[in-house]
Amino acid sequence: MAIKPTYIKAISAELLEKHTDRFTSDFDSNKAVVDEVALIGSKCVRNRIASAITRKVNKRKRI
């Protein structure tokens, strides 16, 4: 796996901080939430942000 770019990490952290209650451990639902709350022009970038958020949510649940 590749290391995520800094802008992906920063955007995902900001969205997760502002909308913590809306994100779950499901990638598809997170993708829809990212589409609603952020103006992302690229589908690829939206998916990478949703993926980063899903990983962070799953990591928090394991702890």
N, CA, C and O atoms as CSV, one atom per row, in Angstrom:
chain,resi,resn,atom,element,x,y,z
A,1,MET,N,N,0.825,-1.184,0.000
A,1,MET,CA,C,0.000,0.000,0.000
A,1,MET,C,C,0.870,1.249,0.000
A,1,MET,O,O,1.942,1.299,0.602
A,2,ALA,N,N,0.369,2.230,-0.687
A,2,ALA,CA,C,1.103,3.487,-0.769
A,2,ALA,C,C,0.746,4.394,0.408
A,2,ALA,O,O,-0.309,4.252,1.026
A,3,ILE,N,N,1.628,5.304,0.694
A,3,ILE,CA,C,1.376,6.294,1.739
A,3,ILE,C,C,0.459,7.362,1.158
A,3,ILE,O,O,0.662,7.824,0.036
A,4,LYS,N,N,-0.542,7.747,1.926
A,4,LYS,CA,C,-1.504,8.748,1.454
A,4,LYS,C,C,-0.860,10.134,1.456
A,4,LYS,O,O,-0.093,10.460,2.361
A,5,PRO,N,N,-1.169,10.948,0.448
A,5,PRO,CA,C,-0.640,12.314,0.412
A,5,PRO,C,C,-1.131,13.133,1.605
A,5,PRO,O,O,-2.166,12.827,2.198
A,6,THR,N,N,-0.396,14.145,1.937
A,6,THR,CA,C,-0.710,14.987,3.089
A,6,THR,C,C,-2.072,15.651,2.954
A,6,THR,O,O,-2.798,15.772,3.940
A,7,TYR,N,N,-2.429,16.082,1.750
A,7,TYR,CA,C,-3.720,16.764,1.595
A,7,TYR,C,C,-4.890,15.809,1.838
A,7,TYR,O,O,-5.933,16.239,2.331
A,8,ILE,N,N,-4.743,14.537,1.507
A,8,ILE,CA,C,-5.795,13.545,1.784
A,8,ILE,C,C,-5.946,13.377,3.291
A,8,ILE,O,O,-7.063,13.346,3.808
A,9,LYS,N,N,-4.831,13.269,3.988
A,9,LYS,CA,C,-4.861,13.117,5.448
A,9,LYS,C,C,-5.470,14.346,6.115
A,9,LYS,O,O,-6.271,14.222,7.042
A,10,ALA,N,N,-5.092,15.524,5.646
A,10,ALA,CA,C,-5.577,16.765,6.259
A,10,ALA,C,C,-7.074,16.950,6.034
A,10,ALA,O,O,-7.803,17.299,6.963
A,11,ILE,N,N,-7.527,16.723,4.826
A,11,ILE,CA,C,-8.957,16.884,4.529
A,11,ILE,C,C,-9.779,15.856,5.286
A,11,ILE,O,O,-10.828,16.186,5.839
A,12,SER,N,N,-9.315,14.616,5.318
A,12,SER,CA,C,-10.072,13.579,6.025
A,12,SER,C,C,-10.125,13.862,7.521
A,12,SER,O,O,-11.158,13.636,8.151
A,13,ALA,N,N,-9.042,14.348,8.096
A,13,ALA,CA,C,-9.038,14.683,9.524
A,13,ALA,C,C,-9.990,15.838,9.818
A,13,ALA,O,O,-10.704,15.821,10.821
A,14,GLU,N,N,-9.999,16.833,8.948
A,14,GLU,CA,C,-10.885,17.987,9.140
A,14,GLU,C,C,-12.355,17.584,9.025
A,14,GLU,O,O,-13.178,17.993,9.845
A,15,LEU,N,N,-12.684,16.787,8.013
A,15,LEU,CA,C,-14.070,16.340,7.849
A,15,LEU,C,C,-14.508,15.447,9.002
A,15,LEU,O,O,-15.640,15.545,9.475
A,16,LEU,N,N,-13.618,14.585,9.449
A,16,LEU,CA,C,-13.951,13.688,10.556
A,16,LEU,C,C,-14.157,14.464,11.851
A,16,LEU,O,O,-14.999,14.103,12.673
A,17,GLU,N,N,-13.388,15.527,12.027
A,17,GLU,CA,C,-13.536,16.360,13.226
A,17,GLU,C,C,-14.863,17.123,13.211
A,17,GLU,O,O,-15.535,17.224,14.238
A,18,LYS,N,N,-15.237,17.656,12.055
A,18,LYS,CA,C,-16.456,18.460,11.954
A,18,LYS,C,C,-17.727,17.617,11.927
A,18,LYS,O,O,-18.765,18.040,12.436
A,19,HIS,N,N,-17.650,16.431,11.337
A,19,HIS,CA,C,-18.846,15.609,11.122
A,19,HIS,C,C,-18.656,14.199,11.685
A,19,HIS,O,O,-18.968,13.219,11.009
A,20,THR,N,N,-18.159,14.092,12.889
A,20,THR,CA,C,-17.849,12.798,13.495
A,20,THR,C,C,-19.062,11.881,13.537
A,20,THR,O,O,-18.945,10.686,13.268
A,21,ASP,N,N,-20.209,12.420,13.868
A,21,ASP,CA,C,-21.408,11.601,14.032
A,21,ASP,C,C,-21.952,11.044,12.716
A,21,ASP,O,O,-22.731,10.092,12.736
A,22,ARG,N,N,-21.567,11.605,11.592
A,22,ARG,CA,C,-22.102,11.169,10.295
A,22,ARG,C,C,-21.302,10.043,9.654
A,22,ARG,O,O,-21.809,9.371,8.756
A,23,PHE,N,N,-20.070,9.820,10.090
A,23,PHE,CA,C,-19.222,8.810,9.467
A,23,PHE,C,C,-19.314,7.482,10.209
A,23,PHE,O,O,-19.408,7.442,11.435
A,24,THR,N,N,-19.284,6.386,9.432
A,24,THR,CA,C,-19.370,5.042,9.989
A,24,THR,C,C,-18.171,4.226,9.511
A,24,THR,O,O,-17.238,4.765,8.916
A,25,SER,N,N,-18.208,2.931,9.778
A,25,SER,CA,C,-17.132,2.057,9.320
A,25,SER,C,C,-17.403,1.506,7.918
A,25,SER,O,O,-16.655,0.654,7.437
A,26,ASP,N,N,-18.459,1.980,7.260
A,26,ASP,CA,C,-18.818,1.528,5.918
A,26,ASP,C,C,-18.317,2.525,4.872
A,26,ASP,O,O,-18.659,3.707,4.918
A,27,PHE,N,N,-17.510,2.044,3.935
A,27,PHE,CA,C,-16.910,2.902,2.923
A,27,PHE,C,C,-17.962,3.587,2.050
A,27,PHE,O,O,-17.864,4.786,1.788
A,28,ASP,N,N,-18.965,2.835,1.600
A,28,ASP,CA,C,-19.964,3.401,0.685
A,28,ASP,C,C,-20.771,4.522,1.332
A,28,ASP,O,O,-21.066,5.527,0.684
A,29,SER,N,N,-21.128,4.359,2.597
A,29,SER,CA,C,-21.870,5.434,3.265
A,29,SER,C,C,-20.968,6.642,3.507
A,29,SER,O,O,-21.424,7.782,3.418
A,30,ASN,N,N,-19.699,6.402,3.811
A,30,ASN,CA,C,-18.753,7.511,3.996
A,30,ASN,C,C,-18.531,8.264,2.687
A,30,ASN,O,O,-18.369,9.484,2.683
A,31,LYS,N,N,-18.524,7.533,1.586
A,31,LYS,CA,C,-18.368,8.157,0.273
A,31,LYS,C,C,-19.532,9.110,0.001
A,31,LYS,O,O,-19.332,10.207,-0.520
A,32,ALA,N,N,-20.739,8.692,0.352
A,32,ALA,CA,C,-21.914,9.543,0.160
A,32,ALA,C,C,-21.863,10.771,1.065
A,32,ALA,O,O,-22.243,11.865,0.648
A,33,VAL,N,N,-21.396,10.597,2.300
A,33,VAL,CA,C,-21.303,11.723,3.234
A,33,VAL,C,C,-20.260,12.725,2.748
A,33,VAL,O,O,-20.494,13.932,2.794
A,34,VAL,N,N,-19.119,12.239,2.285
A,34,VAL,CA,C,-18.076,13.133,1.763
A,34,VAL,C,C,-18.629,13.915,0.578
A,34,VAL,O,O,-18.344,15.104,0.429
A,35,ASP,N,N,-19.409,13.260,-0.257
A,35,ASP,CA,C,-20.021,13.934,-1.401
A,35,ASP,C,C,-20.971,15.044,-0.959
A,35,ASP,O,O,-21.068,16.076,-1.624
A,36,GLU,N,N,-21.673,14.840,0.159
A,36,GLU,CA,C,-22.621,15.833,0.666
A,36,GLU,C,C,-21.933,17.022,1.333
A,36,GLU,O,O,-22.315,18.169,1.099
A,37,VAL,N,N,-20.925,16.758,2.158
A,37,VAL,CA,C,-20.367,17.811,3.009
A,37,VAL,C,C,-19.179,18.544,2.404
A,37,VAL,O,O,-18.796,19.600,2.906
A,38,ALA,N,N,-18.583,18.012,1.337
A,38,ALA,CA,C,-17.399,18.652,0.759
A,38,ALA,C,C,-17.571,18.811,-0.749
A,38,ALA,O,O,-18.216,17.994,-1.406
A,39,LEU,N,N,-16.991,19.862,-1.274
A,39,LEU,CA,C,-17.006,20.087,-2.716
A,39,LEU,C,C,-15.728,19.503,-3.312
A,39,LEU,O,O,-14.711,20.186,-3.425
A,40,ILE,N,N,-15.798,18.245,-3.686
A,40,ILE,CA,C,-14.660,17.546,-4.265
A,40,ILE,C,C,-14.971,17.336,-5.743
A,40,ILE,O,O,-15.969,16.702,-6.084
A,41,GLY,N,N,-14.133,17.858,-6.608
A,41,GLY,CA,C,-14.380,17.766,-8.039
A,41,GLY,C,C,-14.027,16.424,-8.650
A,41,GLY,O,O,-14.571,16.053,-9.690
A,42,SER,N,N,-13.128,15.698,-8.021
A,42,SER,CA,C,-12.637,14.451,-8.580
A,42,SER,C,C,-13.200,13.251,-7.824
A,42,SER,O,O,-13.172,13.208,-6.594
A,43,LYS,N,N,-13.705,12.287,-8.570
A,43,LYS,CA,C,-14.237,11.068,-7.964
A,43,LYS,C,C,-13.123,10.282,-7.271
A,43,LYS,O,O,-13.335,9.699,-6.207
A,44,CYS,N,N,-11.958,10.271,-7.869
A,44,CYS,CA,C,-10.817,9.550,-7.306
A,44,CYS,C,C,-10.407,10.143,-5.958
A,44,CYS,O,O,-10.158,9.401,-5.008
A,45,VAL,N,N,-10.336,11.448,-5.869
A,45,VAL,CA,C,-9.957,12.113,-4.615
A,45,VAL,C,C,-11.031,11.887,-3.557
A,45,VAL,O,O,-10.715,11.648,-2.391
A,46,ARG,N,N,-12.305,11.961,-3.961
A,46,ARG,CA,C,-13.404,11.703,-3.019
A,46,ARG,C,C,-13.292,10.298,-2.435
A,46,ARG,O,O,-13.469,10.108,-1.232
A,47,ASN,N,N,-13.001,9.318,-3.284
A,47,ASN,CA,C,-12.876,7.939,-2.816
A,47,ASN,C,C,-11.683,7.760,-1.885
A,47,ASN,O,O,-11.756,7.002,-0.919
A,48,ARG,N,N,-10.598,8.447,-2.168
A,48,ARG,CA,C,-9.414,8.343,-1.307
A,48,ARG,C,C,-9.670,8.972,0.052
A,48,ARG,O,O,-9.204,8.461,1.070
A,49,ILE,N,N,-10.409,10.083,0.078
A,49,ILE,CA,C,-10.763,10.728,1.344
A,49,ILE,C,C,-11.703,9.827,2.137
A,49,ILE,O,O,-11.523,9.653,3.342
A,50,ALA,N,N,-12.702,9.254,1.473
A,50,ALA,CA,C,-13.638,8.349,2.145
A,50,ALA,C,C,-12.911,7.123,2.683
A,50,ALA,O,O,-13.237,6.630,3.763
A,51,SER,N,N,-11.942,6.637,1.946
A,51,SER,CA,C,-11.149,5.492,2.395
A,51,SER,C,C,-10.337,5.837,3.639
A,51,SER,O,O,-10.276,5.048,4.582
A,52,ALA,N,N,-9.721,7.002,3.641
A,52,ALA,CA,C,-8.933,7.430,4.803
A,52,ALA,C,C,-9.824,7.592,6.029
A,52,ALA,O,O,-9.429,7.221,7.134
A,53,ILE,N,N,-11.010,8.138,5.846
A,53,ILE,CA,C,-11.946,8.313,6.961
A,53,ILE,C,C,-12.398,6.958,7.487
A,53,ILE,O,O,-12.476,6.759,8.699
A,54,THR,N,N,-12.696,6.024,6.586
A,54,THR,CA,C,-13.121,4.687,6.996
A,54,THR,C,C,-12.036,4.002,7.815
A,54,THR,O,O,-12.330,3.363,8.824
A,55,ARG,N,N,-10.792,4.130,7.389
A,55,ARG,CA,C,-9.685,3.537,8.146
A,55,ARG,C,C,-9.564,4.151,9.539
A,55,ARG,O,O,-9.339,3.439,10.518
A,56,LYS,N,N,-9.714,5.473,9.628
A,56,LYS,CA,C,-9.612,6.137,10.932
A,56,LYS,C,C,-10.747,5.715,11.858
A,56,LYS,O,O,-10.528,5.499,13.050
A,57,VAL,N,N,-11.960,5.598,11.317
A,57,VAL,CA,C,-13.105,5.174,12.131
A,57,VAL,C,C,-12.895,3.742,12.622
A,57,VAL,O,O,-13.131,3.444,13.793
A,58,ASN,N,N,-12.456,2.864,11.732
A,58,ASN,CA,C,-12.210,1.473,12.124
A,58,ASN,C,C,-11.090,1.371,13.151
A,58,ASN,O,O,-11.153,0.544,14.061
A,59,LYS,N,N,-10.074,2.200,13.011
A,59,LYS,CA,C,-8.962,2.192,13.961
A,59,LYS,C,C,-9.429,2.650,15.339
A,59,LYS,O,O,-9.006,2.095,16.353
A,60,ARG,N,N,-10.301,3.662,15.383
A,60,ARG,CA,C,-10.834,4.145,16.664
A,60,ARG,C,C,-11.682,3.077,17.340
A,60,ARG,O,O,-11.668,2.956,18.565
A,61,LYS,N,N,-12.425,2.299,16.548
A,61,LYS,CA,C,-13.276,1.254,17.119
A,61,LYS,C,C,-12.450,0.127,17.729
A,61,LYS,O,O,-12.860,-0.476,18.721
A,62,ARG,N,N,-11.291,-0.159,17.146
A,62,ARG,CA,C,-10.438,-1.237,17.651
A,62,ARG,C,C,-9.770,-0.880,18.967
A,62,ARG,O,O,-9.448,-1.765,19.760
A,63,ILE,N,N,-9.562,0.395,19.203
A,63,ILE,CA,C,-8.853,0.827,20.419
A,63,ILE,C,C,-9.751,0.781,21.617
A,63,ILE,O,O,-9.323,1.110,22.723
